[in-house]
């Protein structure tokens, strides 16, 4: 596959043979408040000889399977920007991190200020300071994004859409539907997390109506070897630790990066815990000034004893034990039909586990990526990457907990296993030129992948009833299985271009043509094919975006964009029967906004307004039921700001408002038109501040606080049960210990004290529409202490 795409692009570019071109141009530097200069050529750094002595100091800044949903992966890839940009970026960060190249948002090598869309970057420094331990936590660092770490379906909501309408990619590679593949990881191995808002199929393929999230692992840098390590504990007895190292080796042109993190996190729900191991490494080797190769590998091992939610119960039953401020509304059980009337969460169940004693969720995933970057001329750069992702996922749990008319809790088991193997290649050619005297950059990208996906799953669903308080949890029981498979072959061609009409005004657009073919099988417990199987279906979606950026005054950029996206209408190739062939949704978005960097780079703010419409939508109901929901319409605004008035003081905050509603959502017996989709808050607010006492008479100390407010959300399309708005606040203190004679090899040490949710708010964090009789509670007050070292 690599050779095919290479040949096509080389012929198109009419380039000289390997070794004859030697790119040496460097990107021009501009101050934050100056207009953007000419588009710099994409280059590879020249080899550097490793210094003989190590630098003395290191800079301080630097289902899931959705249970019954069984959503089928929809892989795609993003051709990353230059391999150099994948490493830890050394440019000084602006308050909102808008000056780093974001390959997850554009193949053109642009920064968020140069892209006509909302792009947010949560960097390693922010992750460390705000204590974002997991990839779910990083959502708190982005405007208007919420997340649910439900074991059935790790999900994000963004701009009025959730679940598989928000793509998750890993170093630019989309390995499948978010509900299948969005593994909760520790953040220590990450360099940054990129959030691209709004329809973004151009970058990450099918899905991505609400946006896309790209996790970027730490990559090698050229220079002295640096090391870092950390260890941390919390009041639930959890422990986290990690070690990382990177820099230039004794072999000329060879740089490396290695990271390992391990955590054992105990949950606030009885008998729950998560064990997470993440190992990642990469080698970069510059053979010549113009040619660089790389190889990267990762291994992830996730084991958990699982919390599957807390049942909604009648207020009349709980009496004095009924809580307020968590949920409200009325409910008729989707599982057993019981009219519960007004519902609540019983205070006696705030830490109760309704899962079986032998429950588990396990995931093992391995990656290998390899490729090259070749500067064919000063104006033409070719990149190619081959990748393989292999994953094994297993869920074995009690997943339904529904209160019934006998004042007991109905329970039902579910089992599913995934074997997934994804092999792909992406190759792109970047060409810097002039068109009628105007600077132009064109990227042509070819993508191929082959996916094999098998899903042995439960054919029977053992059930029982338990007491609401102090339930006898029991064991899973008899399990029989059936099997489904899917094979997907996909090809995509992407064109992306930036034309600078003037020094301050640019047109930016792109187009993606992505034909793919799906082959499915489904057999019963006896191995006999089910009616309608096997069968095949193919699609040929075309998506894209067009917009402009205009730096009207130095540092202030206005932009607008029109973008489209498509995905499978049910979000899964396993949810629709052969008699109801899968169809594609269509989505379009209008967005406009402004980005402003001011006060000599010490303050920054962004504003955006958007209008998104997604048509031909299917919506999840209880069990395996889907309703044709017609359309989802979403309009909203987002504002983010950060400033450092003085070097010691940091201020930041953001607010998002969204109005998302169904339209033309008619079904037998009623209508949900005008209702809001589940898990979509109208308002999300984040804010924080910290102050550093550089010379308090002892050691440098930094004190800070952050606040998060999430508005009301509905648990299902019916909008009868509300997850009530909540506000949480965290406080932290850093003590920085400089290098000392006692520990001469340690350049710096930071000790962190943190209190999460210090008001001990009780709140509903998330709901799973496929399990509408229960909700997921948020964590109570937690105390943490950690130490990090750089050497």
N, C-alpha and C positions, 0 to 999 in steps of 0.2 A: 504493500500500500504506500509505504514511504517513497519507493522509487517511482511509482506511477505519478504521485502528486508532484514530486521533484521534477520529473521530465516535463510535465505539462507547464509548470511555472518557468522553467529554464527556457523552454522554447518561446513562451510568451514574452519573456524579458529580453531575449537575444543578447545574452551575457557572454563574456569571455570565459575561457577555461579557468579552473581552479588555480589559485596562486598568482594570477596575473594582476589581480586588483588588490589594492591595499588601502583600505579606508582609514583616513587619519583626521578627518574633520571632527571638531569638538563642538558640543552644544553651547551656544552663547549664554552667558548669565545675565539676568536682569534683576533689578531690585524689585521687591514685591509691589511697589506702587508705580512702576513703569509699565507702559504698554507692552504687550507681548511682542517679542521680536520675531525674526524670520524663523520658519520651521527648521529646526536643526536636523541634519542627517542622522539616521540611526547608525550608531557606531559600536565597535567592540574595542574595549580598552587594550592598549598595547601591554605586552607582558612586563611585569615588574619583578625585579630580583628581591627576594625576601630580605628584610633588614637582618643584620647580624645579631641585634639585641632586641628583646621583646620590649614593647612600649611599657612605660612605667604605670600609666593610668589608662582607664577606659572611660570614655565619655558617658555621663549620666543620661544623655538623651539619645538616644538612638531609637415505617417502622421499618425506625421503622416501617413496619409492614402494615400499619393502620388496621390491625386486627382484621375485621371482616372486609375491609375495603380492598385489601390485596392489590394495591395499585402497582402497575407494571412500570419498571424503569423506562425512562425516556432519555437516554444519554445524548450528550452533545459536547462539544469542546469549544474553548476559546483559545485562539492562537495568542500566546502571551507576547508581550512586548519584549524588548531586548533582554537577553539573559542577565545582563548587568543590572537591569532595573528590578529583577526578581529578588536581589539581595537586599540586605538592610540598607535602606536609602539614607545617605549621609547629608542630604540637604537640610538646612535648619527648618524645623516645622513651623508653619503658621498656626495661629490659634485654633483653626478648624481643619488643619491638615490638608489644605487644598492645593499644595504645591508638590505633591508626590505623584508620580506616574501611576495610573490605575489600569493595569491590563484587563481587569475584570469589567471595565466600563467602556473601553475602546481599544482597538488594535493599533490606533494611530500614534501611540506613545504620548498621549495628552494627559494633563493634570485635570482635576475636577473643575478648576476655573476655566479651562479651555473646552469643556464638553458641554453641549447644550442640553443638559439634564441635571437632575439632582444626584450627586455622587458624594457619599460620605465615607471617610476613612477613619476607622478606629485603630490607631497604631499601638505598637508594643508598649510605649510609654503610658498611654492612656489605660491600656489593659492592666498594667502593673499598678498605676496609681489608684485606679478605681476598684481594684480587686475583682476584676472579671475573671473568675476561675475557669468557667466553662464557656463553650461557644454559645450556649443559650444566654449567658450573662451579657455577652457583647451587644445584644440587642438593646440594652439599656443605654448604650453609647450613641445610638442613632436616633434621629428625630422620627417620632411617630411609629416606631417599630415595637411590637410586643412579641413574646414567645411563650410557648408552652412545652415543658419538658415531660409531657405525658408519655409513658413508655410505649403506648400503642401507636403514637403518631407525633413525633417531634415536629413541631410546626412553628411558623412565624406568620404574623399578620403585618401587612404593609399596604397603605393607601386603599383600604377597603377590601383587601383580598387576603386569603390565608391558605395554609396547607400547600397543595401542589401548585398553587398559583404564585408561589414565591420559590424560585429556583435556588438551590444551594450547589455551589461548585467548589472544587478543590484544586487550587493552583490553575484555575481556568477550565477544568474539566468537569462536565456535568455527568455524573454516573447514574442518574435516574431520578425518578419522582422523589420529592422531598420526604413524603410520608414513608417511603421505603428505606431511604439511604442516609437521612440526616442524623448521623451518629453524634451524640453529645461528646465532645472532646475537651480535654484540658487545653488551656490557651498558651501554655509555656512554649510549645513548639512553633507558635505562630508569630510571624513578623507583623501582620496586620489583617484586618477584616474590612473588605470593601462592600459597601451597600450601594447598589444601583437601583434607583426608584423608578417605578412605572414599567410599562411593557418593554421587554429587553430580549426578545427572541433572537434579535440580530447577534447578540453576544453568547447566549447560553441555550439557544434552541427552544424546543417545545416547552410551554409553560411560561413562566416569567411574566405574568400579566401584572401582578402587583410589584414585581421587582426581582432582583437577584442578589444573593449574598455570596461573596467569593472569599474563601479562606486561603491565605497565602502563608506557607511555611517559611521558616527562616532559611536563608540561602547563603552561600559563601560570599566573603568579601576579600578583596586583595589588600594585604597589609599584615601587620603583626598579629600573632595569634592572641585572641582574647577568650576568656572563659567566664561563665556565670553559673551560679547555683542558687537554689532556694530550698527552704523547708518551712512548713506551716502546719498549724494545728487549730482546731476549733472546739467549741464547748460541747459538741456532740461526740467528741472523740475521733474526729476525722483527722487524717494526716495527708499532706501533699509534699512532693519533693520533685526536684528536677535538676539536670545538669546540661549545659550547652557549651560548645567550643567551636571556634572557627577562625580562619585566616589563611595565610599563604604557607605552603610547605617548603621543604628544602629542594623540591623539584621545581625548576623554573616553569612558571605559568600555571602551576597546579594549586588551586585553592579548595578548601573543604569547609563543610559545616556538619556538625553532629549534635543532636538534641535527644534527650530522653526525659520523660516525665512519668510520674506514677502517683496515683491518688487512691486512697481508700476513704470514701465519704459515707458517713453514717447519716441516715435520714431522720427527720423528726417524726415520721410515722413508724410505729412499732415494727421491728424486725425488717427494716429496709436498709440497704446499703448498695453502693456502687464502687466497683474496682476498675480503674482505668489505667491502661498502659499505652503510651504513645512513643514510638521510636522513629526518628526521621534523620536522613542524612543526604548530602549531595556533594558531588565533586564537579568542579569546573576546571577545564584544561584548555588554555590558549595555545594552540599549535603555532599560529603566526599572528601578526598584528590584525589580520582580517578574518581569522577562523577560530572559533571556539566550540568545544563540545561539552556536554554535561551528561551526567547520569545521577538520578535521584531515586531513593527508595524510602518507603514508610511501612511501618507495621503498627496496627492498632488492635488492642485486646480489651474488650469491654465485657464485664460480668456484673449482673445486678440481681438483687432480690427486690421485687418490684412493688410499688404502690400503684394500685389501679383505680383510685378514686374513692370518694366518700359519698354515700347515698343521700339523696334528698328525702326528707321525711316530713310528715304533716306537722304543722305547728301545734295542732290539737293533741297529737301524740306526745310531743316533746315537753309540752307544758312549761314548767320553770326552767327546763334545760334548753329551750329554744334560744338560738343566738340571733343577734341583730347585726346588721352591717355586712353580712357575707352574701346572702342571696335574698331575693324576694320574688313574689308572684305565685301563680297557681300551676298545678301540674296534674296531668293524667298520665300514668305510667305508660311509656311506650313498650315496655316489656311484658307487663301482666295486665294492663288496662285498668288498674286501680285508680280511682279518683282521689288524689292525695289532698285536694284543696290547697289552701295556702301552705307553702313549703318553707323549710328552714334547714339549717345544719345543726344537729344535736350536739351540744357542748361536750357530751360524754364520748363523742366519736372523733374528736379533733386529732387524735393520734392513732386511731384504730385502723388496723390492717385487715381487710376482708379477703386478701389473697390466700391461696392454699399454701400449706407449709412447704411443699416441694416445688414452689414456683421458681422460675428463672427467666432472665433475658441475657443472651450471650451473643456477642458479635466479634468475629475475627476478620480483619481486613488487611490485605497487603497490596502495596503499590510498587510499581517500577516505571520510571519515566527516563527516557534518554533522547538526546537530540543534538542539534548543532545550530550555530548562527554564523553566517558567512556573508561578509561584506564584499559583494561581487564587484562593485565600483564605489566611488564616493557617494553615489546617489541611489544605489540599489542594494538591498539587504534581503537575504533569503534565510528563513528559519524553518526548522522542521522538528517535530517531536513525535515519538512513538510512545504509547503508554499502555499499561495493562493494570487493571484493577480486579482483584479477586476477593470476594466476600462470602462469608458464611454467617447467617443470622438465624437465631432461634428464639421463639417466644413460647412459653409454657406456663400459662397463668389462668387464674379465675378472672374474667374480664367484666362480667355483668354483676352489678350489685344494685338491686332494685327493691325498694320497700313495697310490701304487698298488703292486702286487706286483712291478713291475719297478724299484722304487726310484726312480721318477720322480714328478713331480707332474702329475696330470691337471688341465687348465684348461678352462673353458667361459665363453663370452662372454654378455653380456646387455645389451640396449638397451631403454629405455622413455622415453617423453616424455609430459608432462602439459600440457594446456591447461585451465585452470580459471577460471571466472568465477562469482562469487557476488554476488548482489544481495539485500539484505534490509533489513528495518525492525524495530526494537523500540520499543515504546511502553509506558510504565508510568505508573500513577496511584497516588500515595501519599496516604493519608487518615489523619490523626491525629484520634482521637475518644476518647470514653469509653463503655464498655460496662458498664452496671450500676455506674457509679461507678469503674470500673477503666480505667486508661489503655490505649489500644489503637492499634496502627499496622497498617494493612492496605495491601499493595501488590498491585495487579492489573496484570499485564503481558501484552501480546500480542506475538507474534513471527511474522514471515513471512520466508521466504527462497526464492529460486529459484536452483538450482545447475545449471550446464552444465559437464560434465566429459568431456573426450575424451582417449583414451589410445592413441596409436599405439605399438605395441610390437613387439619382435622376433618373427618367425615362424620364424627359424632361429637356431641357437646354435653358431657356429664353436667348434671345440675343438682342443687340441693337448696335447703333453706337453713338460715342461721339466725341467732338472736342479733338484734341491733347492737346491744352492749355486750362486751366480752364474748364475741362469737367463737364457737369451736371451728377452727379454720379447716381442719381435715386435709385430705390429699386430693390430687387431681382425679384419680380414678382411671377407668378403662379408656384407652385411646386407640382409635382406628383412623387410618389416613387414606387420602386420595391424592392425586397428583395433577398439577398443571405445569405447562412449560410455555415459554415464549422465546422466539428468536427474532431479533431485529437487525436488519442491515440498513445502514443509513449512509447517505452521501450529502454533503452540503458545499455550496460555493457561496462565499461572502465577498462583497465588494464594499469597501469603506473609503471615503475620500474627504479631504479637507482642502478647500480652495480659499486662499486669502485674497479677498477682493481688494481690500486696502490693508494698511498696517494694523488697523484696529477692528476690522470687520471680516468675518470668515463664515463661509457656508460649509456645513458638515452633514454628510449623509451616508447611508449605507443600505444595502439590499442583501437578503439571504434567500436562496433557493435550496430547499431541504427535502428532497424526495426520500422516503424510507418505506420499508416493507416489513410487515409483521406476520409471523407464522405462529399459530397457537395449537396446543393440544390440551386435552383434559380427559382424565380417566377416573373411573370410580375405584372403590376399594378392591375390586377384582381385577383391575388393570384394563377394563374394557372401556373403549372410547365412549364418551357421552354424546348424546344426539347433537349433530351440527359440528362436531369436531372430527378431525383437524380442519382448520380453515386458515385462509390467508387474506390479508387486506393491505392495500398500499395507499400512501398519501403523497401529496406534492405541495406542501405549504410554501408560500412566499411571504416574507415579512421584511420590515425595514424601518428606517427612521430618516427624517430630514429636519434640519434646524440651522440656526445661526447663533453666533456669539458676536457681541458688539461692545468693545471696551470704550464706552462713551467718554469717560474721563479716566486718568490713570488710577488703576486699582478697582474701578467699578465696571463690571461686565453685565450687560443685559443679554438675555437669551430667550429663545422660544424653540419648541420642538413638536413635531408630529411623529408618533411611533405606532407600530402595530405588533401584534403577537398572535400566536395560535397555540392550541394544545388540544389533547383529546377531551371531548366534551364531558365525559364522566370522570376525567382525571385518571382513568385506569383502563387498560385493555382487558382486565379480568372481571369488571363489573357489568359489562354489557353482554347479552347473550348473542349467539351467532345469528339469531333471527332479528336482532336489532344491531346492525353493523355499527361499529364505532364511527363517530363523525368528529370533525374538528370545530372547536369554537373559533370565533374571530374576536379580536380585541383591538381597540384603537384608543389613543391618548393624545390630548392636547396639553402642553405644559408651557408655562412662561415664568420667568423669574429674574432675579438679580443677585449677583455675588459681589461683595465689597470687602476689600482688604485696605485698611486705613491705619492712621496713627503710626506711621513708620513700621507697619507690620505687627503692631502690638494689639490690634483689634480686628475682628472680622465678623461679618454677618452675611447670611444668605436668606433669601425669601423665594418661595415657589408657590404657584397655584396650578392645579391640575384638574382635568376632566377625563375620566376613563369609562369606557363602556365595553362590556364583555357579553357576547351574544351566544345563543345555543348552549346554555349552561345546564348541567345536571347538578343536583344538590343532594348531599348525603342525608338520609333519614336513619332511623334505628335499624340495627341488623345490617342486612345487605341491600336495603331498599334505596332506590334513587328516584328522585322526582325531577322532571324536566322543568327547570326554573326560569326559562326564558332568557332574561337579561339581568345583569348586575350593573348598576350605574353608580359611579363614585366620583364625588367632587370634594375638593379640599384645599387647604393651604398649610404651608409649613414655614416656620421661622426658626433659625438657629443663630446663636451669637456666642462669642468668646472674646475675652480681653485680658491683658496683663497691664493694668494702669501703672504699676510699679513692679520691679523685678520680683518682689516677694509675694505679690498677690495675684491669684488666678481666679477669674470669674467665668462661668459658662452656663448656658441654659438653652432650651429649645422647647417649642410647643407645636403641636400638630392638631388640626381639626379636620375631620373627614365626615362626609354625609354619604353613606353607602346604603343603597336600597335595591331590592328586587323589583323587576318590572315584568309584566306578562307571565307571572308565576301562578298559573291556574292548574288545578288538579281536581280529580273527582272528589266532591264533597267540600271544596273550599278554595280559598285563594290566599297566597302569601304575598301578593303584590303590595309593595309599599313597606314590607318588613325589612329589617336589617339582617344581613348574614351573621352567623354566630362568631363570637370572639373578636368583634370589631368595635373598639371603643371610639366614641365620637371625639374624645379629647385625650391626648397624652402629653404630659408636661415633665420635663427633666430639668434639674438645675443644681448648681453646686458652687462652692468656693473653697479656697484654701489659702493659708498664709504661712510663709516660711520665716521663722525667727532664726536668722543666719548666725547671730552671735548672742545667745541667751545667757552666756556665762558658763555654759556647760558644753553641749553639743548642738549642732544645727537641728532644729525641730520644725516640722511642718504639721499644722493642724488643719483639718478640712471636714466638710459635711456635704452630702449630696441628698437630694430629695427627688422622689419619683411619684407622679400621680397618674393613675390610669382610670379613665371614666367608665361608666356603665357599659356592660356588654350583655348580649343575649346568649343563652346556652344552645338554642336551636333556631331553625327558621321560623318556628311558630311564634317566637318572641313572647312566650308566656312566663318564662323564668329569667330573671335578671341577675347576672353576676354584678354585684354592686361596686361602685367606684371605691378605690382605695388609695391611700397615700402611705408610702414608706420612706424612712429616712435612715441614712447610714452616717456614722462618724468615724474618722480615722486620724491616726497620728503617726508620723514618720520620725525616726531618730536616725540621723546619718552619722556614721562613725568613720572617720578618715583612716588612712593607712597609719599603722603604728609599728613600733619596734617589736611589740609582742607578736604580731602576725605580719611579718614583712612581705609575705607573698600575696596578701589580700590588699588590693588597691582601695576598695571601698566596701562598706557594709551598711545595709539599711535594715533596721528593725521596725516592723509595722504592727500597730495595734488597731483593730477595727471592730466596730459594733454594727452589725447589720440589723435593719428593722428595729432600731432602738426603742421605738414606741410600742413594740410587740403587737402590731396591728394584725388582726385576724381577717383574712380575705380569701376570695376565690381567685385563683391565678388563671385557670383555663377550663375549658370544657371540650369534650370529644363528641361531635354531633352523632357519631355512630353508637355512642353509649350515653344517651340523654338523661338517664335516671341518676347519674352521679356527676360530681364535679371534682376538680383537683384543687386542693388547698395550697396556699402559699406558706413559705417557711416562717416560723416565729423568730423572735430575737435570738441572735447568735453572736458569740464572742470569738475573736480570732487573734492569733499572734503568729507572726512569720518573720523570717530573716532571709535576706538575699545578699549575695556576695558577688563581687566582680574582681577578677584577678588575671 
